[in-house]
Amino acid sequence: MNSYYIHNALIVNEGKRFSGGVFIQEGLIGEIFRGNAPDDFQMPAGTVFIDAKQQYLLPGIIDDHVHFREPGLTEKGDIHSESRAAVAGGVTSYMEMPNTRPNATTLELLEEKYELASLKSLANYSFFLGATNQNISEIEHADPAMICGVKLFMGASTGNMLVDDPEALDAIFARSPLLIAVHAEEESIVQHNLEEFIRQYGEDIPVSAHPLIRSGEACFCSSEKAVNLAVKYNARLHLMHLSTAKELGLLQNDIPLEEKKITGEVCIHHLWFDDRDYGDLGARIRWNPAIKTSGDREALFAGLLNNKIDLIATDHAPHLKGEKENPYTSCPSGGPLIQHSLVAMFGFFQLGKIPVEKIVDKMCHAPAILYRIKNRGFIRKGYAADIVLVDPDDPWTVAPENILYKCGWSPFEGVTFKSRVTHTWVNGHLAYERGKFNELTKGQRLVFNPPHAS
């Protein structure tokens, strides 16, 4: 494996920004320098020198919420295709959801996904174990050092893994050794609203009705139920893809993330779009939970800045273009985002809406802290060399010819981003450089520290 010296970089890490360099050796961060490396610092023969030219050097992005569709749904995406898109977007580690086919609801099926990833994934990986109304014994036997969490659908979505048995919910919150990551939408409210719109429109419900069907009330009711269960059983709860201002009242911002038992995330699409965009983009921005009002979007952004919201994810969820053209009642929710998440957040930074240090905190540091990922998420000596370079002044427009998702489309088509990911190292391996991939080395399985480890 090559050694690298990335110098003349603008390093962003742990709330600080400074000019310096990083030396990578044997897959790890060997040294971090303010300014240039000292003259007497010995680098191995063959070390590759990269002049960053004052580009931003960041820890690799950790996306805790993706759907790569393998096994069983690989016409939409697969571990290889979507991990390529990930590293091109600066994402070096991801955590993937269990609503594949078959659903990953047993430890045996979960290990089959890990085996697939070991052969195909360019980025580091972990996989959620899916909860059902009947699989508490599988959850109890999960190893928290080797599995990122259990995914609990408290609202039906793609794959319909709804868990709605009160006894099963109690058991999961009481007995899971893993963090419980929840999709929170109250199904009875969603179904009532859907029936009302079907009565009015039949199958031709306008997509603009999506946030009225999968309403703010449905989200808050379910999120509140999850929080109450977590408090009752002292469980670790992570509320995924928050979409409403009201849900922020369920979260705290007055204690360090390391001490939080209840945490929340926001996804890129809930920060970028609001319900006024359905007119132009239609089902391309149909997600569950739904994109809602501009007021919700602004509140979510404020919650990110004031630390009520702990991290940023994508809910990357590719579907075929043709599926997105179906009538409302047969149109799937979700869309691809992982290639564009970092440059989208840099767009907000360049508009003065968020400091770059906060982006790194919420996309790199916070996922590592929240999930207790071992030796990743920071630019620290001895940590895995998951590193990204971003050129802040290299504009490009999202178009079919530069979209890497297997599904071939993006809700950002036609958007011009000012910044560009130029290099991505995964475990010290230069996996992506200016549009070219080196796929000889694959990513690694994420490992997690025990709850009380330092």
N, C-alpha and C positions, 0 to 999 in steps of 0.2 A: 504494500500500500504506500502511495506517495506521501511524503511530508509536504506541507504547504506553509508558506508565510504570507499572510494577507496583511499588507501594510498600507499606510496612508488612508486608513478607513475612518469613518465617523461611527464609532462604536456606541450602540444604545443598549444599556443593560442595567438592571436594578436601579432604575430611576435616574441614571446619569447618562450624559452624552459627552464623549471626548474623542479626540483624534488619537489614533494609535494603531496597533496591529495585534494579530492573533497568530500563534504558531500552532499548527496541527501536526501531531505525530502519532502513528499507530492507532488512528481512529479517535484519539482523545485531544482535548485542548491542552497543549503542553505549556504554553505561556501566554500571558496577556500583557501587552506593553502600552504604556502611555507615551505617545511619540514613537520614535524608532527603537528597534531592538538595540541594546548596547553593543558596541563594537566587539566585545569579547564573548558574545553569546554564540555558542557553537551550534550550527545547524548541520544535519546530516548531508552528505553528498547527494545530489539529486533533488534536494528540496525545491519545490516549485514556488517561485516568487510571483505574487499577484499584486499589482498596484491597483488599489481600490479607487484611487482618484477621488477621494472624499465621498464616495458612495456610503450609504448606510449599511453597517454590518450589524446584524441582529441574530439572536438565537433563533433556531428553526421554529416555525409555527407548529403548535400542537392543537389539532382540531378534534374535539371530543365527540363530534356528532356528525357521522357520515353514513351513507347507504351506498355501498359499492356493488350491491346486487348479485354477488356471487356467494353461494351457488344458486342456480335455478332461474335467475332472471337476467342472464348475461347478454341478452339482446339489448338491454338498456345500458349496461356498464359492467365492468368486471374489475377484479383486484388489480390486474396489470394496467388496464387503460386508465382507471381513475387514480391510481397511485402515480402514474406518469403526470397526469394533470396536476396532482397535488404538489409534486416536487417542482414542477414548472412555476407554481404559484408560491413557492417558499414554504410549503407545509412538509415538515420532515417526519411527523408522527401523527397518526390518526387512531380514533376509536370507532369501530363500525357496529352497526345495529343488527339485531337478530332477526328482523322480518324479511329474511331471504327465504328460499324455497328448497328444502324444508326449513321451517323456523328453527333457529338455533336455541332450542329450549332444553337440551340435555348436554351434559358435559362432553359426551362422546361426539355429538354433532358439532359442538363448539371447537373441539380439538381438530376436527376435520377442516374447519375454516383456518385455523392456525397453520395447519400443514399446507394448505393452498397458498397462504400468504408467504410462507417461507420460501416458496418456489417462484412467486410472481411479483411480490410487492417491492417497489423501489423505495418506499418510505417505511419507517418503523410502524408497528401495528399492535393493536389490542382489539378484542372483540367482546361485546356485551353478551352475557347470558340472558336469554329472554324469559320473562316470568309468564306463567299461565295460572289458571285457577287450580291446577293440580300438581305443579312441579316443585313444591317447597322442599322436598328431599334433595332434588338436584341443587337448588340454591344453597341449602345448608352445607353441602359438601364442596362448594366452590372454594378455590384457594385465592384469598385476597392478594397474595404476592404475585399471582400470575394472570389474574382476570380483572379488568378495569372496573366492572360493576354489573349490576343486574338492571335490565331495562324493563320498566313497568309501563304498559300502555293503559292508562286510566281514561282513555278515549280511543275509539276505533280509528285506525288509519290504514295506510297501505299494509296489506298482509293480514289485517284484522286479528291482532293478538290481544284483544280487549280482555282485561282482567276486571271483572265486576262482581265477584263473589265476596261479600264482606268478610267472611271467615278467611278466605285466601289472602285478602289484603292485610288483615290483622296478622296472619302468620308471616307474611313476607316482611312486614315492618318490624315484627318482633324478633325474627330469627335469622334474617339475612346477615351473613358476615361481610357482605359487599356493600359499597355505596349503592343506593337505590336512585336511579335516574328515571324521571317520570315524564311521560307525555300526558299532560293534564288537560282534558276537555270532558265535561260531563255529558255522557252519551245520551241520557234521556232528554236533555235540553236540545242537543244537536238534532236528534231524531224528530222531536216535536216541531222545531223550526223547519226542518227539511220537508216534513209532511205539509206544512202550511204553504211552502213555496211550490211544491209539486201540485197541490190543489189549484194554485193560481196559474202556473206556467206549464205544467206537465214536465216533459224531459228538457224543455228549452229554457231552463232557468238561466238568467243572465249571470255571468261569472261575478259581476259586481255585487250579487247577493251573498257571495261566499262568506264575508265577514258578518253578515246578519244571520246566516245559518249556523256557522261555527262561531258563535257570538262571544263577546267579552264576558257575558254572564256565564256561559259554559266554561270558559277558561278559569275565571276566578273561583267558581264553585268547586271545580275539581282541584285546583291548586290549593285552595284552603283546606279541602279534605285531606290532601296529601300532607300538608304541613301539620294538621292536627294529629294525624297518625304518627308522623315522625316525632312530634313532641311527646305523645303518649308512650311510645316505645323507645325513646332516646336513640332513634335511628339516624343514619347519615342520609340526607335527602338532597338530591340535586334536581331542581326544576328546570327542565330543558325548554328551549325556544320560547321564552316569555314574549307575550305579544300585546299586553295591555298595561295601561298606567296603573290600574287598580291593583294588579298583582304585586306591584312594588311594595305595597304596604305589608306584604307577608315576609319581607326580607329585612335584614339588619345591615347597617353600615358602620356600626360603632365598635366592632370587635375585629381583630385580625382574621384574615382568611383561614389561617392555620387552626383557629379555634372555632370556626363556624361549623355547626352541624346541619344547617339548612342553607343551601346556596342556590344561585340562579344564573342562567346564561341568556344572552340575546344573540340572535343570528343576524347575519349581514343583511338579509332581505327585509327584516323588520326595522332596520336602521335606515335603509336606502329608499324603500318604496312606502307608499301609503295608498289608501283606497281610491285616490284620484287616478292612480296609474292603471287600474283595471281597464279603463276605456281604451288605452293604447296597447297594453300588453296582454290583456285577457288572461287565459289560463296559464300563460307562461309564468305568471307570478301567483298562481294558485298553490298555496302551501297549507298544511295543517300544522299548527293553528294558522288561521288566516291573517294576512296582512290587513291591518285595521286603519284607524284614522290618523291624520297628521298629528293630532294631539297625543295619541298613543305613541307614535314614532318619536316625537320630541321628548316625551316623558321617559321612554326607554333610553334615549341618548343621555338624558340627564342622570338616569339611574346608573348608567355606565360610568359617567364622570364622577359621581359621588360615592361610588363603590357599593351601592346596594346590589348592583349586578356584578357578578364576579368574573365572568369570562365571555369571550366572543367565540362563536362557532359558526358553522355554515348550514347544518342539516342538508348537506349535499345529497341530492336525491334525484338522479337522472331518470327520465321517462322518454319514450320515443316521441318525435314530433307529431306523428299521426295520432298517438293516444291523446295528446294535448288538444287535438282538434275535435275530440268526441263531444257529444252533448254533456251537459253538466253532470247528470246522474251516472255517467260511465267514464268521466274524465278523471284521471288520477291526479292526486296532489303531490307536489314536490318539483324541484328543479335543480339543475347542476350549478355549483357555485365555487368549488374548492380552488380552481385555477385562478380565480379573480378576487378572493377574499382579502388578501393582503394589499393589493393595489387599490381596491375599493376603500379600505381603511386609510391608506395613504392619501387618497383623494380627499377624505374628510380632514386629515392633517393639513394638507396643502390649502384647504379652505379656512384653516384656523379653528376648526370645530373640536379638535382633540389633539393633545400633545403626542408626539411620536413615542415618548416614554410610556404613556398610558396604553398605547396600542401594544407595545411589547409586553407590558404588564398583563394585559387582558388576554393576549393571544399566545404568550410563551410562558411567562412565570406562573400566572394563576392556574392554568390547567395542570402544570407540574405540581404545584402545591396542593391543589384541591384533590387530585387523584394520587398524590404521594408517589409520583413517578421517580424512579431511582436515577439520579445523575443525569437529568436532562432539564431543558427549559431555561437554562441560564448559561451565560458565558463565564464559566468558572474553570480554573485549572483542575484537570482530572475528570471533568465531565465529558460525556460523549460530544464529539465535534459535529453537532447539528447546527449548521451555520448558513445564513442567507445574506447575500448582497443585493441591495436594492438601489438602482439608479433613479434618483428623484426627478430627473430631467431628460426623459427619453419617451416622448409621447407616442402612443399607439392606440389604434381603434380596434375594438373587439369585432371580429368578422369570422365567417365560417372557416376561412383558410387558416386562422390561427387558434381556433377552438380545439382543444385536445380531448374533450369528453367523447366517449364512444357514441353518445346520442347525437352529437354534432350540432348542438344549439346552446344558446345562453340567453338568459333574460337581459344580459348586458350588451347584446349585439347593438352596434352603432354608438356605444359609449366610448369616448376617448379618455384614457387614463394617462396622466402625466408621468407616472413612475412605471418602472419595469423591473422585475426580478431578473438578475443577470446570472447569478451563480447559486447553487444549492448543494451543500455538503450534507450527506447523511452518514453518520458514524465515521466522519473523516474521508469518506469517498465522495468525489466530485460527481454527483449523479446528474447534474444539469448545468450546462454552461451555454448561455446565449443561443437558446433554441435547440441545442444538441444534447442528447442523453447518453450516458454511459451506464448500461444496464448489467454490466458484468457482476456487480456486487448488489445483493438484495438487502432490504432493511431487516431490522431485528425485532423480535418480540419485546414489547415493553414489560418491564419488571417494576413492581411496586413495593415500597417500604411498608413494613407492618405498622399498624395504627400508632404505636407509641415509640417508633424508632426515631432517632435524631436525623 
